[in-house]
Structures are given as structure tokens and as C-alpha cells.
């Protein structure tokens, strides 16, 4: 996804806790703890630390994510991603150099 396709960015200096809901595309570069619900694309940026249960259309992880993820379309674990939790998605891509600890259901 190109940077021009990202509608909102939570910067590196932001630490947020709670329930996050949105419809379009969001990139998290800071810290987040809670739940995330979207039909759009969630990007966990390279320096991000996220502890959340996530329901999304698409999820791309570059940083650290702890929590269970359900994606309607796809989950991408990009280089250097760290994910601890269970995944449910019809399409999963895991890049060389990423780490995944958990279970995956693809349906």
C-alpha cells in the first residue's frame, strides 16, 4: 500500500488506549492498547507496539503486535514483523525475517 492511500496516521509520539473504530485506512506508528474494528486496512508501522484484538478488512504488520487478528481479506507479516496471537483470514503472507507465534485458521 502506498503512503498516499493511508487516510490517517497515529504518529510515533502517540500512546493510545481504548477502542478504535474506523472505515478507511489507518497506520499506527506509536503505541496502542485495546481493540480495533474496521472494514478498511490497518497498518502496524515499523516502530509500532500494539496490544489489541483486531477485526479488519486487511492487516499489514511491520512492527510488534500482540493479540488475536481476524481479517476478512488478508494479513501480511512484513519483514521484521513480530506477531504473537491467533490469526483468522482467507489469505496470509509471511515475509522472510518476520516472526509469528500462535495459531492460524484460513477459511
Long-range contacts (C-beta under 8 A, 24 or more apart in sequence): 1-25, 1-41, 1-43, 1-60, 5-41, 6-43, 7-40, 12-47, 20-52, 28-63, 29-63, 39-72, 44-81, 46-80, 59-89, 61-98, 68-102
